[in-house]
Structures are given as structure tokens and as C-alpha cells.
Amino acid sequence: MEFEHKIAVLGSTGSIGTQTLEIARTYPQIKICALSAHSNTDLLEQQAREFKPSLVAVTDENKAKDLKIKLADTDIKVVSGKKGLAEAATVSDAKTVVTAVVGISGLEPTIEAIKSKKNIALANKETLVTGGHIVMRLADENNVRILPVDSEHSAIFQSLQGCRKKSEVKRILLTASGGPFFGKTRAELMDITPSDALKHPNWSMGAKVTIDSSTLVNKGLEVIEAKWLFGTDNIKVLVHRQSVVHSMVEFCDNAVIAQLGVPDMKLPIQYALTYPHRLPMIDNELDFTKYCNLTFEEPNTDTFFALRLAFDALKQGGVKPTVFNGADEAAVELFLKGKISYLGISDAIDSAMNKIDNIENPTIEDIFEADRLAREIVYSL
């Protein structure tokens, strides 16, 4: 199939960003217009020289100065800070922006990209968790597609192809690996170290997402994101240890359609970039003979009660999902630095959610203030 697709990649040095560029290597028809990173300018320089975008953005101002010197022999424009990230998100040639930056920092550039009528390949779940009511409205107003990159949301998106009406959907069945501590009690998790929590059984991801996967916070964020992407809060989480069934949709006649594949992010990334077309992919074929048993279990929300807190945040709406997310980002940061215990992550989220009053229809300013307050509460614990 002949096509040309021009994209910008925000967060190009992270796990999703580097895999996106691997796909671009396979399909040279995917042209890179802009790249961004926070501080990994060594890798960003290599990427810039290989893919020759018109612009690269570095949010760390000092690192941006260094990169500008390193790329002085090229025609690549180097920009910095939040303004630079917004410039990368709105670069004129790009048709789609892959948002793979970590955390709430992805919200504003995503909004700017939508206003510039770019389709969004969304790998930053915090964008919809914190600002879903704003982002989805803007996407509708600007006739922009939000194409999910998370494997679970891509699976749901694929399972919904051919569904004629939303009323035909009974519920979403969102699968979770259960992380490295599945089956453990809270007492058994008292002395968990960061190195323990970073050993995911199935997936290779960045540190923040890996820790969130172990606490089931990541699944909670995905529940909230799914509500905005697919217009329903009737979502059930199932622990599926093999990570082969990436998620399912149950319809009103009780038929269930699932999307299956190996635990690999390349397929959902590629599908978001090539939708509605499918292109060949090498080396990730699913061998069913290696997966003789596919199991599904209820999550333990007593041990991993952060998942229960996420459902509470979804039900309350307003700024509560932002508080959930901001408190988690701060708590994971402290845990990785050895400042709080593993169980302290969920406790910190619970504390912030109890202390911050809700605002039902928050503005962008309200969202960032709720995020700031949540982090402040966690840092003070």
C-alpha cells in the first residue's frame, strides 16, 4: 500500500517514542517532522541526525543550549521549554502528533496540537485522565481523531470496528497483567524496594509506568481514560496474567470481541499511525501453542486499593482524577528515591483525594492547581 504520513513525536527518547521511530525505520513513508525530549539530548541528537526533522524541542532549557551547539552543522531548528514543546506539537507539516511524554505535562501540548487540527496518537493517558472533558470536546470541534496507543485501548478500539451504535456496547472488559506482586497480601508488600517493583513479568516500559503497573494505578488511569475514549463508565477490570488478550468489548447480545497479540507495543503504535489501514509487521506473530492456558481473575482491590480509588475518582469526576494522578506522580517519585514505602504510594493517593475538595467542571487552571495541591500534600506527608 502506498501512503505518506507525516508525524511529530513528543517524547521520542522514551519507550513509546523509540518504538515509534523503529516503525518509521521499517516504513520510510512515515516522515518525522518534529521530535521532543526532556533531557536525553544524546539520544535526541542521534534521532535528529537520522530522521532529519525540521524541528526538535528540549524542555530542559540548559540541555537545549547544548543540543543547539551539537546540531549547528544541520538545518534543524532547536527550541526549548514549554513553548518549544508546543511548537513541536503544532509543527505545520505534521498530520499526526504522537504524544508519548510522561505525566500531566502532556496535556497542554496535546490541546495545542488539536487546536492546530492534528490527529493525536495518544500514548499519554494523563491527558484524558486530567482533562478529558476539555480534550474530547476540542477534538470534536476541530474534527480531530484521538487514536489510542495504549495496548488496552487500542484493543478496545479495534474490537469496536464494525460496531454501528454505542447502544450496542454493554461494557468494556479491560485486562491487566497484575504486575509482579499478583497474589501478594499487603503484609507481604511491606518491604518492597524500587528494584523489586521495576521487574515487570511481561512488558518493557519506563520506570513510572512499571511502578504504576505494579500498584494497579496504571490500570486505574486506563479505566478513566477509557471512559473518555469510548463514552462509557461501565468498565470491568480482569487480571489476565499472560497479557495476550489485550482487552475486550462485551455487546448487548452478550457477544464478546477481543483483540489478541504478543505483549509488544509496536502493533498498537503502528495501527494508530496507519489507521484505517493495516501494514505487515515482522517478528511479533502470536504462537498460540505457547499459550495453552489463558486465565482471567478478579483484581484484589484490598491489597491494591489504588484501583478502587481510581474508580472512586471516575465516579466523582471533576478534579478528582487529576488529584489521583498528581498524587501518584509525586508518590512514585518519592518511592523511587527511597523516601516513602511501596505501600505508601496508595496511602498518599488516598490522603490527597480526601483532603482536596472537588470542582465539577474544572478549567485548565483548576486542573493544574489541583495537580499542584495533590503533589504538595504528598510531599508534606
Sequence and secondary structure as in RCSB ss.txt:
>XXXX:A:sequence
MEFEHKIAVLGSTGSIGTQTLEIARTYPQIKICALSAHSNTDLLEQQAREFKPSLVAVTDENKAKDLKIKLADTD
IKVVSGKKGLAEAATVSDAKTVVTAVVGISGLEPTIEAIKSKKNIALANKETLVTGGHIVMRLADENNVRILPVD
SEHSAIFQSLQGCRKKSEVKRILLTASGGPFFGKTRAELMDITPSDALKHPNWSMGAKVTIDSSTLVNKGLEVIE
AKWLFGTDNIKVLVHRQSVVHSMVEFCDNAVIAQLGVPDMKLPIQYALTYPHRLPMIDNELDFTKYCNLTFEEPN
TDTFFALRLAFDALKQGGVKPTVFNGADEAAVELFLKGKISYLGISDAIDSAMNKIDNIENPTIEDIFEADRLAR
EIVYSL
>XXXX:A:secstr
    EEEEEETTTSHHHHHHHHHHHH TTEEEEEEEESS HHHHHHHHHHH  SEEEESSHHHHHHHHHHTTTSS
 EEEEHHHHHHHHHT TT SEEEE   GGGGHHHHHHHHHTT EEEE  THHHHHHHHHHHHHHHHTT  EEE S
HHHHHHHHHTTT   GGGEEEEEEEE   TTTT  TGGGTT  HHHHT  SS    HHHHHHHHHTHHHHHHHHH
HHHHHS   EEEEE TT  EEEEEEETTS EEEEE  S SHHHHHHHHHTT     SS    GGG      B   
TTTTTHHHHHHHHHHH TTHHHHHHHHHHHHHHHHHTTSS SHHHHHHHHHHHHHS   SS  HHHHHHHHHHHH
HHHHH 
